[in-house]
Amino acid sequence: MLIDLHLHSTFSDGTFTPGELVLQGRKLGISVLALTDHDTIAGLPEFRRACKKQRMACVSGIELSADFPGTLHILGYRIDSDDGGLEKALSRVQTGREDRNSAMIRKLGDLGMDITMEEVQKEAGGDIVGRPHMARILVKKGYVPDGSAAFSRFLQKGAPAYEDRFRLSPSECIDLIRRAGGVAVLAHPGQTSENAGELKKILSDLKKEGLWGLECITPKHRAEQCVEYLTLAAEFSLFPTAGSDFHGMNASSSMGISVADDFLPWARLGVRL
């Protein structure tokens, strides 16, 4: 069957609304969907309503960016969106995002690029404003030829307009997800480290903190990487997951990953097939 446990909507940095994601999933014949917007659960009510209307299995999710020297993202599945601790922590993360966004826009201005917060918020169209929205404005105004250039020249870590922001530690991310009744999964491990020894150390540490799964199958990984991560999941007794990390229009990958029906313990994710 087809599943996709890693989707982003307009409530973070995707271009499809939660409802549009569900309709696209229905069109493609996907059986199970999870909405995992960055650091927000604001899109989940619309997502769940749309899945119910289309009679599709859905998982309430989130993707948290952890404080780490490189990229370390933790996916949370089957979270209780009414959990008070989760709401408080996400509010703190969002304040950190807002402070960072303001600082980066000031830096872009100092570099001679006329870009305002109002323009970026309009481009975002949802609750979460981030660097991808700044990149789109830079492209529209002709400062850069494409989004990739916007990041490499100005927005990525180490670039002149980059500003760091507040993040939860990896252990705090996992604890937050677990306290909200969910399970925690390391997203796209190839982005965290391509060094096998280093990744094993990271997984060992995260497993001790309560990590439940590892995103093994994704278009972001080469075929040999998928095999490597499936092996690591078995070694560390982690459940393998699969998702496209789909962001919508102009995405490098489409929705849907083919897996066996018994790929995951679906009941733990609140799914009935």
GIURHU-V175572 format. One record per backbone hydrogen bond with DSSP energy under -0.5 kcal/mol. CO is the residue of the C=O (numbers start at 0). NH is the residue of the N-H. If there is no record, write none. Layout:
co	nh
CO	NH
CO	NH
This chain:
co	nh
0	258
1	30
1	31
2	256
3	33
5	244
5	245
6	35
8	11
8	13
10	127
15	9
16	20
17	21
18	22
19	23
20	24
21	25
22	26
23	27
24	28
24	29
25	28
28	1
30	56
31	3
32	58
33	6
33	35
34	60
36	38
36	39
36	62
40	43
42	46
43	47
44	48
45	49
46	50
47	51
48	52
49	53
50	54
50	55
51	54
56	32
58	34
58	60
59	77
59	78
61	75
62	38
63	65
63	73
64	167
65	67
66	169
69	71
71	65
72	74
72	186
73	63
74	184
75	61
76	182
78	80
79	82
82	86
83	87
84	88
85	89
86	90
87	91
88	92
89	93
90	94
91	95
92	96
93	97
94	98
95	99
96	100
97	101
98	102
99	103
100	104
101	105
102	106
103	107
104	108
105	109
106	110
107	112
108	111
111	113
112	114
115	119
116	120
117	121
118	122
119	123
120	124
126	128
129	132
129	133
130	134
131	135
132	136
133	137
134	138
135	139
136	140
137	142
137	143
138	141
145	149
146	150
147	151
148	152
149	153
149	154
150	155
152	159
153	160
155	158
158	161
167	66
168	172
169	173
170	174
171	175
172	176
173	177
174	178
175	179
176	181
177	180
179	79
182	76
183	211
183	212
184	74
184	186
185	214
187	190
187	191
188	191
188	192
190	70
193	195
194	198
195	199
196	200
197	201
198	202
199	203
200	204
201	205
202	206
203	207
204	208
205	209
205	210
206	209
211	238
212	185
213	215
213	240
214	188
215	217
216	242
217	220
221	224
221	225
222	226
223	227
224	228
225	229
226	230
227	231
228	232
229	233
230	234
231	235
232	237
233	236
238	213
240	215
240	216
241	4
245	7
246	14
247	250
256	2
259	262
263	265
264	267
264	268
265	268
265	270
266	269
270	272
